[in-house]
Amino acid sequence: MKDAPLALAGLRVRPAEATDLDQVIAIDSEITGKKKTDYWFELFHRYGAGRSRQRLFLVAESGDTIHGFIIGEVRDWEFGSPPCGWVFGISVRPGARLAGIATRLLDSICAGFRRAGVDKVRTLVARDNSLVLSFFRSQAMMAAPVIPLEKDLK
Amino acid sequence: MKLQISTSLALYSVLEFAVNTHDPISAADIASKYRVSTHHLAKVLRELVRAGILESTRGVGGGYRFGGSASRLTLLDIIELFEDIGNHAGRNRQAGASTDVGRALGVVLAEIDEIAKATFRSITVDTMLKLIERQRAKEKSQAVPKRARS
């Protein structure tokens, strides 16, 4: 069941802290159906608590409730690209969607990327993930001049 | 990528109506702006009305209005009313398609189709309206005379 519309004015985006992880894991589990406790603790160790200007793990909270999170980092010269901010995870609790939370999260991480000195942000989205693709498109993101390729190794 | 003429007209029309929601717009006005046949455009608009994307109003001052949800309607929704991107069955009936070369080429063409479909599916009318606005702002700033800039 959807929550009552959030008061966006009371929403705060800040670096993730260790005490946020239970809620982050719960949000991810609700969306993916998988509880990845070790994965999130490892991710927090590398990206959390605002330790690095180049690695960002942000959460959106109102009161004591975490409603969403975003993770990204600046990568230098990978795939032949000049330093660029990469968003590699964004999630909003299903009951808290359509309140502009993902937009606030993306705006905040982009502000962090600008402070780190880059002027471009990229992400990678599964072709069949229309929801997330539509979101990034609505935020003025267009196709990057890269083509992801893969092959089976088995 | 080239779309069929009817498909392009449908996209132009829907976006025109979505931008200008205040008063009905006639088919003749759209046909004039895009320099196309009113007859051809009318057929496209009737299809869009049938799909619930446009509403038609008769009489003096009548015309068409946007009747869909700009936040939900995607470019693929409109395109698929007029053509079938990724019509593998159609491609498979072409000469040579059943050869090993034809099948290998089919894999590449199918890849392109899937990327095109995912792109069109991810862009709503709302997102297109924002893109149109950015395009207008960019063209306006580029149109400022050089002496005014310095």
Interface residues (C-beta under 8 A of the other chain):
Chain A: R127 D128 S130 L133 S134 F136 R137 S138 A140 A143
Chain B: T74 E114 I115 A118 T119 R121 S122 I123 T124 D126 T127 K130 L131 R134
